[in-house]
Amino acid sequence: MSSAEDADPAAQPAAVAAALAVLDAHIAALNARDAPAIAATLHFPHYRLSPTAMKTWETPAGYLADFLARAGAGWAASVWEFRRPVAASAEKVHLDVQFARLDAAGAVIGRYRSLWVVTRRDGRWAVALRSTFAP
């Protein structure tokens, strides 16, 4: 890419649609607590930059348990509040997202802004990394 205009998400509708489908599958798998389905939405190694540290998962092992520990005992589900593609190529999409964590009654227990990067590797779209304000 030679300029910022080349990364316009509107110019890459198929890539953006694929990235959004990955995010849909990720949150559905997370809410179902389905470790294999979650792993299918992530590339490994997988990277997460939180407010305090960079975490790397070399393999899917432990990913769901780590999430459940971060989310806390009151977490029941998560929902996307928005997902905005900010840059895209045929192989990578950057998304500005916000999600909420909900308790069993559906009340918001946390709301977090993040940047997610979804890439196509070996023909498969999945989340490569993210930077988040969530704990």
C-alpha positions as a Markdown table, in Angstrom:
| # | Residue | x | y | z |
|---|---|---|---|---|
| 1 | Met | 0.0 | 0.0 | 0.0 |
| 2 | Ser | 1.3 | 3.4 | -0.9 |
| 3 | Ser | -1.0 | 5.7 | 0.9 |
| 4 | Ala | -3.7 | 6.0 | 3.6 |
| 5 | Glu | -6.4 | 6.0 | 0.9 |
| 6 | Asp | -5.3 | 2.5 | -0.2 |
| 7 | Ala | -6.3 | 1.2 | 3.2 |
| 8 | Asp | -9.9 | 2.6 | 3.0 |
| 9 | Pro | -12.2 | -0.2 | 4.3 |
| 10 | Ala | -14.8 | 0.7 | 1.7 |
| 11 | Ala | -12.4 | -0.5 | -1.0 |
| 12 | Gln | -12.2 | -4.0 | 0.7 |
| 13 | Pro | -15.8 | -5.1 | 1.3 |
| 14 | Ala | -15.0 | -8.8 | 1.2 |
| 15 | Ala | -12.2 | -8.5 | 3.7 |
| 16 | Val | -14.3 | -6.3 | 6.0 |
| 17 | Ala | -17.2 | -8.8 | 5.8 |
| 18 | Ala | -14.8 | -11.7 | 6.6 |
| 19 | Ala | -13.4 | -9.8 | 9.6 |
| 20 | Leu | -16.9 | -9.0 | 11.0 |
| 21 | Ala | -17.9 | -12.6 | 10.6 |
| 22 | Val | -14.9 | -13.6 | 12.7 |
| 23 | Leu | -15.9 | -11.2 | 15.4 |
| 24 | Asp | -19.5 | -12.5 | 15.3 |
| 25 | Ala | -18.2 | -16.1 | 15.6 |
| 26 | His | -15.8 | -15.1 | 18.4 |
| 27 | Ile | -18.3 | -13.5 | 20.7 |
| 28 | Ala | -20.8 | -16.3 | 20.1 |
| 29 | Ala | -18.2 | -18.9 | 21.0 |
| 30 | Leu | -17.1 | -16.9 | 24.0 |
| 31 | Asn | -20.7 | -16.6 | 25.3 |
| 32 | Ala | -21.1 | -20.4 | 24.7 |
| 33 | Arg | -17.8 | -21.0 | 26.6 |
| 34 | Asp | -16.8 | -23.2 | 23.6 |
| 35 | Ala | -13.0 | -23.4 | 23.7 |
| 36 | Pro | -12.5 | -25.1 | 20.3 |
| 37 | Ala | -14.8 | -22.6 | 18.6 |
| 38 | Ile | -13.0 | -19.7 | 20.3 |
| 39 | Ala | -9.7 | -21.0 | 19.1 |
| 40 | Ala | -11.0 | -21.2 | 15.6 |
| 41 | Thr | -11.5 | -17.4 | 15.6 |
| 42 | Leu | -7.9 | -16.7 | 16.7 |
| 43 | His | -4.5 | -17.1 | 15.1 |
| 44 | Phe | -1.8 | -18.5 | 17.3 |
| 45 | Pro | 0.4 | -17.2 | 18.6 |
| 46 | His | -2.2 | -14.7 | 19.7 |
| 47 | Tyr | -1.4 | -11.4 | 21.3 |
| 48 | Arg | -3.4 | -9.2 | 23.7 |
| 49 | Leu | -2.2 | -5.8 | 25.0 |
| 50 | Ser | -4.1 | -4.9 | 28.1 |
| 51 | Pro | -3.6 | -1.7 | 30.2 |
| 52 | Thr | -0.8 | -3.4 | 32.1 |
| 53 | Ala | 0.8 | -6.1 | 30.0 |
| 54 | Met | 1.2 | -7.9 | 26.7 |
| 55 | Lys | -0.1 | -11.5 | 26.9 |
| 56 | Thr | 0.9 | -14.1 | 24.3 |
| 57 | Trp | -0.8 | -17.4 | 23.8 |
| 58 | Glu | 1.4 | -19.7 | 21.8 |
| 59 | Thr | -1.5 | -22.3 | 21.5 |
| 60 | Pro | -5.2 | -22.3 | 22.4 |
| 61 | Ala | -4.5 | -24.1 | 25.7 |
| 62 | Gly | -5.5 | -21.9 | 28.6 |
| 63 | Tyr | -7.1 | -19.2 | 26.5 |
| 64 | Leu | -10.7 | -19.7 | 27.8 |
| 65 | Ala | -9.6 | -20.1 | 31.4 |
| 66 | Asp | -7.5 | -16.9 | 31.2 |
| 67 | Phe | -10.6 | -15.0 | 29.8 |
| 68 | Leu | -12.9 | -16.3 | 32.5 |
| 69 | Ala | -10.4 | -15.3 | 35.2 |
| 70 | Arg | -10.2 | -11.7 | 33.7 |
| 71 | Ala | -14.0 | -11.4 | 33.2 |
| 72 | Gly | -14.7 | -12.3 | 36.8 |
| 73 | Ala | -17.3 | -14.3 | 38.6 |
| 74 | Gly | -20.2 | -12.0 | 37.6 |
| 75 | Trp | -19.7 | -12.3 | 33.9 |
| 76 | Ala | -22.4 | -14.1 | 32.0 |
| 77 | Ala | -22.0 | -12.8 | 28.4 |
| 78 | Ser | -20.5 | -10.2 | 26.2 |
| 79 | Val | -22.0 | -8.1 | 23.4 |
| 80 | Trp | -20.5 | -5.8 | 20.7 |
| 81 | Glu | -21.7 | -2.2 | 21.1 |
| 82 | Phe | -19.9 | -1.2 | 17.9 |
| 83 | Arg | -17.4 | -2.5 | 15.4 |
| 84 | Arg | -15.9 | 0.1 | 13.0 |
| 85 | Pro | -13.5 | -0.9 | 10.3 |
| 86 | Val | -10.8 | 1.8 | 10.2 |
| 87 | Ala | -8.3 | 0.3 | 7.7 |
| 88 | Ala | -8.3 | -2.7 | 5.4 |
| 89 | Ser | -6.4 | -4.6 | 2.8 |
| 90 | Ala | -7.2 | -7.9 | 1.1 |
| 91 | Glu | -5.4 | -9.7 | 3.9 |
| 92 | Lys | -5.9 | -7.6 | 7.0 |
| 93 | Val | -8.6 | -5.5 | 8.7 |
| 94 | His | -8.2 | -3.1 | 11.6 |
| 95 | Leu | -11.3 | -2.5 | 13.7 |
| 96 | Asp | -12.2 | 0.0 | 16.4 |
| 97 | Val | -14.6 | -1.9 | 18.6 |
| 98 | Gln | -16.4 | -1.5 | 21.9 |
| 99 | Phe | -17.9 | -4.4 | 23.8 |
| 100 | Ala | -19.8 | -4.8 | 27.1 |
| 101 | Arg | -19.6 | -7.5 | 29.6 |
| 102 | Leu | -23.0 | -8.4 | 31.1 |
| 103 | Asp | -24.1 | -10.2 | 34.2 |
| 104 | Ala | -26.8 | -12.9 | 34.3 |
| 105 | Ala | -29.6 | -10.3 | 34.4 |
| 106 | Gly | -28.2 | -8.6 | 31.3 |
| 107 | Ala | -26.9 | -5.5 | 33.2 |
| 108 | Val | -23.6 | -4.0 | 32.0 |
| 109 | Ile | -20.7 | -4.8 | 34.4 |
| 110 | Gly | -18.0 | -3.3 | 32.1 |
| 111 | Arg | -17.7 | -1.5 | 28.8 |
| 112 | Tyr | -14.4 | -1.5 | 27.0 |
| 113 | Arg | -12.9 | 0.0 | 23.9 |
| 114 | Ser | -10.3 | -2.0 | 21.8 |
| 115 | Leu | -8.5 | -2.2 | 18.6 |
| 116 | Trp | -8.7 | -5.6 | 16.9 |
| 117 | Val | -6.6 | -6.8 | 13.9 |
| 118 | Val | -8.1 | -9.6 | 11.9 |
| 119 | Thr | -5.9 | -11.2 | 9.2 |
| 120 | Arg | -6.1 | -13.9 | 6.6 |
| 121 | Arg | -3.3 | -16.5 | 7.0 |
| 122 | Asp | -3.2 | -19.6 | 4.8 |
| 123 | Gly | -6.7 | -18.8 | 3.5 |
| 124 | Arg | -8.2 | -18.5 | 7.0 |
| 125 | Trp | -9.5 | -15.3 | 8.6 |
| 126 | Ala | -8.9 | -15.0 | 12.4 |
| 127 | Val | -7.9 | -12.4 | 15.0 |
| 128 | Ala | -4.2 | -11.9 | 15.1 |
| 129 | Leu | -4.0 | -9.4 | 17.9 |
| 130 | Arg | -5.8 | -6.8 | 19.9 |
| 131 | Ser | -5.1 | -3.9 | 22.2 |
| 132 | Thr | -7.7 | -3.3 | 24.8 |
| 133 | Phe | -8.6 | -1.2 | 27.8 |
| 134 | Ala | -10.3 | -4.2 | 29.4 |
| 135 | Pro | -8.5 | -5.8 | 32.4 |
